[in-house]
Amino acid sequence: MDRLLTQSEVADALKVSYATVGRWKKAGIIVPAIQIGKIARFDLDEVKDALEARHNQEDETGGADGD
């Protein structure tokens, strides 16, 4: 873990919207490395790993649920 990123920084790094990162977090697809109150910080490597695992799971089950 190099440094922890804000939701906005994760969105920029992954070239998705801020709202998309928020939806992923709310759905439990990604989990903040740390959260104090409403302040969340993410480890980009962990986020990428979680998204890759979800993608692989969808490949195995043959579909996506619209996220």
C-alpha atoms as a printed R data frame, in Angstrom:
   type eleno elety resid chain resno       x       y       z
1  ATOM     1    CA   MET     A     1   0.000   0.000   0.000
2  ATOM     2    CA   ASP     A     2   1.682   3.181  -1.203
3  ATOM     3    CA   ARG     A     3  -0.850   5.769  -0.153
4  ATOM     4    CA   LEU     A     4  -4.557   5.931   0.439
5  ATOM     5    CA   LEU     A     5  -6.736   7.710  -2.115
6  ATOM     6    CA   THR     A     6  -9.962   9.664  -1.882
7  ATOM     7    CA   GLN     A     7 -13.054   8.575  -3.785
8  ATOM     8    CA   SER     A     8 -12.328  11.266  -6.361
9  ATOM     9    CA   GLU     A     9  -8.743  10.105  -6.824
10 ATOM    10    CA   VAL     A    10  -9.899   6.491  -7.294
11 ATOM    11    CA   ALA     A    11 -12.410   7.660  -9.910
12 ATOM    12    CA   ASP     A    12  -9.691   9.577 -11.763
13 ATOM    13    CA   ALA     A    13  -7.262   6.647 -11.615
14 ATOM    14    CA   LEU     A    14  -9.844   4.190 -12.963
15 ATOM    15    CA   LYS     A    15 -11.366   6.665 -15.452
16 ATOM    16    CA   VAL     A    16 -14.863   6.291 -14.021
17 ATOM    17    CA   SER     A    17 -17.169   8.814 -12.403
18 ATOM    18    CA   TYR     A    18 -17.134   9.775  -8.753
19 ATOM    19    CA   ALA     A    19 -20.710   8.419  -8.531
20 ATOM    20    CA   THR     A    20 -19.625   5.020  -9.903
21 ATOM    21    CA   VAL     A    21 -17.043   4.640  -7.138
22 ATOM    22    CA   GLY     A    22 -19.743   5.617  -4.645
23 ATOM    23    CA   ARG     A    23 -22.115   2.972  -6.037
24 ATOM    24    CA   TRP     A    24 -19.399   0.321  -5.842
25 ATOM    25    CA   LYS     A    25 -18.746   1.281  -2.224
26 ATOM    26    CA   LYS     A    26 -22.446   1.281  -1.302
27 ATOM    27    CA   ALA     A    27 -22.929  -2.127  -2.978
28 ATOM    28    CA   GLY     A    28 -19.943  -3.575  -1.094
29 ATOM    29    CA   ILE     A    29 -18.005  -4.238  -4.296
30 ATOM    30    CA   ILE     A    30 -15.108  -2.176  -2.969
31 ATOM    31    CA   VAL     A    31 -14.276  -1.502   0.664
32 ATOM    32    CA   PRO     A    32 -12.350   1.483   1.985
33 ATOM    33    CA   ALA     A    33  -8.991   0.716   3.560
34 ATOM    34    CA   ILE     A    34 -10.052   3.125   6.302
35 ATOM    35    CA   GLN     A    35 -13.208   5.040   7.100
36 ATOM    36    CA   ILE     A    36 -13.757   7.551   9.875
37 ATOM    37    CA   GLY     A    37 -17.267   8.920   9.789
38 ATOM    38    CA   LYS     A    38 -17.979   9.911   6.206
39 ATOM    39    CA   ILE     A    39 -14.287  10.175   5.308
40 ATOM    40    CA   ALA     A    40 -13.156   7.111   3.324
41 ATOM    41    CA   ARG     A    41  -9.753   6.338   1.865
42 ATOM    42    CA   PHE     A    42  -9.023   3.527  -0.566
43 ATOM    43    CA   ASP     A    43  -5.983   1.453  -1.440
44 ATOM    44    CA   LEU     A    44  -5.956   1.495  -5.255
45 ATOM    45    CA   ASP     A    45  -4.399  -1.978  -5.503
46 ATOM    46    CA   GLU     A    46  -7.139  -3.419  -3.278
47 ATOM    47    CA   VAL     A    47  -9.832  -1.690  -5.355
48 ATOM    48    CA   LYS     A    48  -8.362  -3.074  -8.584
49 ATOM    49    CA   ASP     A    49  -8.142  -6.564  -7.045
50 ATOM    50    CA   ALA     A    50 -11.795  -6.410  -5.917
51 ATOM    51    CA   LEU     A    51 -12.963  -5.291  -9.365
52 ATOM    52    CA   GLU     A    52 -10.896  -8.003 -11.068
53 ATOM    53    CA   ALA     A    53 -12.317 -10.661  -8.736
54 ATOM    54    CA   ARG     A    54 -15.848  -9.446  -9.484
55 ATOM    55    CA   HIS     A    55 -15.138  -9.511 -13.225
56 ATOM    56    CA   ASN     A    56 -13.788 -13.068 -12.978
57 ATOM    57    CA   GLN     A    57 -16.828 -14.147 -10.949
58 ATOM    58    CA   GLU     A    58 -19.159 -12.704 -13.609
59 ATOM    59    CA   ASP     A    59 -17.229 -14.590 -16.306
60 ATOM    60    CA   GLU     A    60 -17.694 -17.842 -14.391
61 ATOM    61    CA   THR     A    61 -21.417 -17.300 -13.809
62 ATOM    62    CA   GLY     A    62 -22.028 -16.025 -17.331
63 ATOM    63    CA   GLY     A    63 -23.441 -12.602 -16.651
64 ATOM    64    CA   ALA     A    64 -23.478  -9.276 -14.931
65 ATOM    65    CA   ASP     A    65 -26.053  -7.733 -12.630
66 ATOM    66    CA   GLY     A    66 -25.932  -4.257 -14.137
67 ATOM    67    CA   ASP     A    67 -23.220  -2.620 -11.983
